Amino acid sequence: MSKIYEIPNNIHIHTAYGDFYRKMRDEGLIDQFHQLFTYACLVGLKENNKSEDKKNNDIFQVHNIEDNNLKVVKGIALTMLDVDDGKELIEELIKYADGGIELLKKDYENDRKLSLNKYIN
């Protein structure tokens, strides 16, 4: 069984898609960036899509993620990923979140809405 690694609360979450996070918040589709981040992690993991793009936008710190949401994302990720510690885990989650954002962004650009149900089945 995988160890549930501790991720320090002060780690900053970075993304290549800060503009998309802001757009989703400004349009009222999310209240907080961490909500979109955790969902995007799950989408990226489910679709096996991760992004290696440069993450140059600091959007929040780990302590902003609701504990239960972080536990769910970590639990799912650890069944799929081979990581050695919490730092490596969060680095992978950030890549998968940006991969999920790529998919959500594409959907949004095509449909002008955020299709959250599309990835839940």
C-alpha positions as a Markdown table, in Angstrom:
| # | Residue | x | y | z |
|---|---|---|---|---|
| 1 | Met | 0.0 | 0.0 | 0.0 |
| 2 | Ser | 1.2 | 3.5 | -0.9 |
| 3 | Lys | 2.2 | 5.8 | 1.9 |
| 4 | Ile | 0.1 | 9.0 | 2.1 |
| 5 | Tyr | 2.9 | 11.5 | 1.9 |
| 6 | Glu | 2.7 | 14.8 | 3.8 |
| 7 | Ile | 2.7 | 17.9 | 1.7 |
| 8 | Pro | 4.0 | 21.0 | 3.5 |
| 9 | Asn | 1.2 | 23.6 | 3.7 |
| 10 | Asn | 3.5 | 26.4 | 2.6 |
| 11 | Ile | 4.3 | 25.0 | -0.8 |
| 12 | His | 3.2 | 27.3 | -3.6 |
| 13 | Ile | 1.1 | 25.9 | -6.4 |
| 14 | His | 2.2 | 27.2 | -9.8 |
| 15 | Thr | 0.5 | 26.9 | -13.2 |
| 16 | Ala | 1.0 | 27.8 | -16.8 |
| 17 | Tyr | -2.7 | 28.8 | -17.0 |
| 18 | Gly | -3.1 | 31.6 | -14.5 |
| 19 | Asp | -5.2 | 33.5 | -17.0 |
| 20 | Phe | -7.7 | 30.6 | -17.3 |
| 21 | Tyr | -8.0 | 30.4 | -13.5 |
| 22 | Arg | -8.7 | 34.1 | -13.3 |
| 23 | Lys | -11.2 | 34.0 | -16.1 |
| 24 | Met | -13.1 | 31.1 | -14.5 |
| 25 | Arg | -13.2 | 33.0 | -11.2 |
| 26 | Asp | -14.1 | 36.3 | -12.8 |
| 27 | Glu | -17.0 | 34.6 | -14.7 |
| 28 | Gly | -18.3 | 33.1 | -11.4 |
| 29 | Leu | -17.6 | 29.5 | -12.4 |
| 30 | Ile | -15.4 | 29.0 | -9.4 |
| 31 | Asp | -15.0 | 30.9 | -6.1 |
| 32 | Gln | -11.4 | 29.9 | -5.3 |
| 33 | Phe | -8.5 | 28.8 | -7.5 |
| 34 | His | -8.0 | 25.6 | -5.3 |
| 35 | Gln | -11.4 | 24.4 | -6.4 |
| 36 | Leu | -10.5 | 24.4 | -10.1 |
| 37 | Phe | -7.0 | 23.0 | -9.3 |
| 38 | Thr | -8.3 | 19.9 | -7.4 |
| 39 | Tyr | -10.9 | 19.2 | -10.2 |
| 40 | Ala | -8.2 | 19.7 | -12.9 |
| 41 | Cys | -5.9 | 17.3 | -11.0 |
| 42 | Leu | -8.6 | 14.6 | -11.2 |
| 43 | Val | -9.3 | 15.3 | -14.9 |
| 44 | Gly | -5.6 | 15.2 | -15.7 |
| 45 | Leu | -5.2 | 11.9 | -13.8 |
| 46 | Lys | -8.3 | 10.3 | -15.3 |
| 47 | Glu | -7.4 | 11.3 | -18.9 |
| 48 | Asn | -3.7 | 10.6 | -18.3 |
| 49 | Asn | -2.8 | 14.1 | -19.5 |
| 50 | Lys | 0.0 | 16.0 | -17.8 |
| 51 | Ser | 1.6 | 19.2 | -18.9 |
| 52 | Glu | 5.4 | 19.9 | -18.8 |
| 53 | Asp | 4.8 | 23.6 | -19.7 |
| 54 | Lys | 6.6 | 26.2 | -17.6 |
| 55 | Lys | 4.5 | 26.9 | -14.5 |
| 56 | Asn | 5.1 | 30.7 | -14.1 |
| 57 | Asn | 1.9 | 31.8 | -12.3 |
| 58 | Asp | 1.8 | 31.4 | -8.5 |
| 59 | Ile | -1.9 | 30.9 | -7.8 |
| 60 | Phe | -2.1 | 29.7 | -4.1 |
| 61 | Gln | -0.5 | 27.7 | -1.4 |
| 62 | Val | -1.3 | 24.1 | -0.5 |
| 63 | His | -2.9 | 25.1 | 2.8 |
| 64 | Asn | -5.7 | 26.8 | 0.8 |
| 65 | Ile | -6.9 | 23.3 | -0.5 |
| 66 | Glu | -9.7 | 21.9 | 1.7 |
| 67 | Asp | -8.3 | 18.9 | 3.6 |
| 68 | Asn | -10.8 | 16.4 | 2.3 |
| 69 | Asn | -10.3 | 17.5 | -1.3 |
| 70 | Leu | -6.5 | 17.1 | -0.9 |
| 71 | Lys | -6.9 | 13.7 | 0.7 |
| 72 | Val | -9.1 | 12.5 | -2.2 |
| 73 | Val | -6.7 | 13.8 | -4.9 |
| 74 | Lys | -3.7 | 12.4 | -3.1 |
| 75 | Gly | -5.3 | 9.0 | -2.6 |
| 76 | Ile | -6.3 | 8.7 | -6.2 |
| 77 | Ala | -2.9 | 10.0 | -7.4 |
| 78 | Leu | -1.0 | 7.5 | -5.2 |
| 79 | Thr | -2.8 | 4.6 | -6.8 |
| 80 | Met | -1.6 | 5.7 | -10.2 |
| 81 | Leu | 1.8 | 7.4 | -9.6 |
| 82 | Asp | 5.1 | 6.1 | -8.3 |
| 83 | Val | 6.6 | 8.9 | -6.2 |
| 84 | Asp | 9.1 | 9.0 | -3.3 |
| 85 | Asp | 7.9 | 11.9 | -1.2 |
| 86 | Gly | 5.4 | 14.7 | -0.7 |
| 87 | Lys | 7.4 | 17.1 | -2.7 |
| 88 | Glu | 7.5 | 14.8 | -5.7 |
| 89 | Leu | 3.8 | 14.1 | -5.3 |
| 90 | Ile | 2.8 | 17.8 | -5.4 |
| 91 | Glu | 5.1 | 18.4 | -8.4 |
| 92 | Glu | 3.3 | 15.6 | -10.3 |
| 93 | Leu | -0.1 | 16.8 | -9.2 |
| 94 | Ile | 0.7 | 20.3 | -10.5 |
| 95 | Lys | 1.6 | 18.7 | -13.9 |
| 96 | Tyr | -1.6 | 16.7 | -14.0 |
| 97 | Ala | -3.6 | 19.7 | -12.9 |
| 98 | Asp | -2.2 | 21.7 | -15.9 |
| 99 | Gly | -3.0 | 18.7 | -18.1 |
| 100 | Gly | -6.5 | 18.8 | -16.8 |
| 101 | Ile | -6.7 | 22.6 | -17.4 |
| 102 | Glu | -5.6 | 22.1 | -21.0 |
| 103 | Leu | -8.6 | 19.8 | -21.5 |
| 104 | Leu | -11.1 | 22.0 | -19.6 |
| 105 | Lys | -9.8 | 25.1 | -21.4 |
| 106 | Lys | -10.3 | 23.4 | -24.8 |
| 107 | Asp | -13.9 | 22.4 | -23.9 |
| 108 | Tyr | -14.6 | 25.9 | -22.6 |
| 109 | Glu | -13.3 | 27.5 | -25.8 |
| 110 | Asn | -15.4 | 25.2 | -27.9 |
| 111 | Asp | -18.6 | 25.3 | -25.8 |
| 112 | Arg | -18.3 | 28.5 | -23.9 |
| 113 | Lys | -19.0 | 26.6 | -20.7 |
| 114 | Leu | -17.1 | 24.5 | -18.2 |
| 115 | Ser | -18.3 | 20.9 | -18.7 |
| 116 | Leu | -17.5 | 19.4 | -15.3 |
| 117 | Asn | -19.8 | 16.4 | -15.8 |
| 118 | Lys | -18.0 | 15.3 | -19.0 |
| 119 | Tyr | -15.2 | 13.8 | -17.0 |
| 120 | Ile | -17.2 | 12.1 | -14.3 |
| 121 | Asn | -18.3 | 8.6 | -15.0 |
